[in-house]
């Protein structure tokens, strides 16, 4: 998607410091952290939100969810919270699916 910030980051059109990157995803630190550790795990494939996920995306979502524990461990976390905002009413600000990984104390409670 040509005007999507995360797509531009994935294509290295917008500079960002990536904590991790492979062929399917990249990980960055949230610029407005809500906890000591606040990472965004972002698929390179543009999907607007969880509401737009299709059956064909199952392998990608499985890959992301099984990778989250590795990113947490690399940050020294033994516990963490994962949040996916879906739609404007949930607080989603960038309409490109992404997973928030939060940990390290002061994690917002639900």
C-alpha positions in Angstrom: 0.0 0.0 0.0 1.7 3.2 -1.2 0.7 5.5 1.7 1.2 3.0 4.6 3.9 4.0 7.0 4.7 0.4 8.0 4.8 -0.7 4.3 7.3 2.1 3.7 9.4 0.9 6.7 9.3 -2.6 5.4 10.6 -1.4 2.0 13.3 0.8 3.7 11.7 3.9 2.2 11.3 5.4 5.7 14.3 5.1 8.0 13.7 3.1 11.2 15.8 1.1 13.6 14.7 -2.5 13.3 15.3 -4.7 16.3 14.7 -7.8 14.1 13.9 -8.4 10.4 13.5 -11.4 8.2 11.6 -12.2 5.0 8.2 -12.1 6.7 8.3 -9.6 9.5 10.2 -6.8 11.2 10.3 -5.6 14.8 10.7 -2.0 16.0 10.5 -0.2 19.3 7.3 1.7 19.8 7.9 5.5 19.6 5.4 6.1 22.4 6.1 3.1 24.8 3.5 2.1 27.3 6.0 -0.2 29.2 9.7 -0.5 29.8 9.8 -2.8 26.8 7.3 -2.0 24.0 8.0 -3.6 20.6 5.8 -3.7 17.5 5.9 -6.9 15.5 4.9 -6.1 12.0 4.3 -8.4 9.0 5.7 -7.2 5.8 2.6 -8.2 4.0 0.0 -5.4 4.2 -3.1 -6.5 6.0 -5.2 -3.6 7.4 -6.2 -5.3 10.7 -7.2 -8.6 12.3 -10.7 -8.0 10.8 -9.1 -8.4 7.4 -7.2 -11.6 8.0 -8.0 -14.5 5.6 -7.4 -18.2 5.8 -4.4 -17.8 3.6 -2.8 -15.6 6.3 -2.8 -18.4 8.9 0.8 -19.5 8.3 2.0 -15.9 8.7 0.0 -15.3 11.9 1.2 -18.6 13.3 4.8 -17.6 12.6 4.3 -14.2 14.3 2.6 -15.7 17.4 5.3 -18.4 17.8 8.0 -15.8 17.4 6.7 -13.4 20.1 8.2 -15.4 23.0 11.7 -15.2 21.3 11.5 -11.4 21.0 10.4 -11.2 24.7 13.3 -13.5 25.8 15.8 -11.4 23.8 14.6 -8.3 25.7 15.1 -10.2 29.0 11.4 -10.7 29.7 10.0 -13.8 31.4 6.5 -12.5 31.2 4.8 -10.1 28.7 1.5 -8.9 27.2 0.6 -9.0 23.6 -2.0 -6.6 22.2 -3.6 -6.3 18.8 -5.8 -3.3 18.3 -8.4 -3.9 15.6 -10.2 -0.8 14.1 -10.3 2.8 14.9 -12.6 2.3 18.0 -9.9 0.0 19.6 -7.2 2.6 19.3 -5.6 1.3 16.1 -3.8 4.3 14.6 -1.9 2.7 11.7 -4.0 0.5 9.6 -1.4 -2.2 9.0 -1.7 -5.2 11.2 0.8 -5.2 14.1 1.3 -6.8 17.4 2.3 -4.9 20.5 4.7 -6.8 22.8 4.9 -5.1 26.3 6.8 -6.1 29.4 9.3 -5.1 32.0 7.0 -3.5 34.6 4.3 -0.9 34.4 2.3 -2.9 31.8 -1.2 -1.4 31.5 -3.8 -3.7 33.1 -7.1 -4.6 31.5 
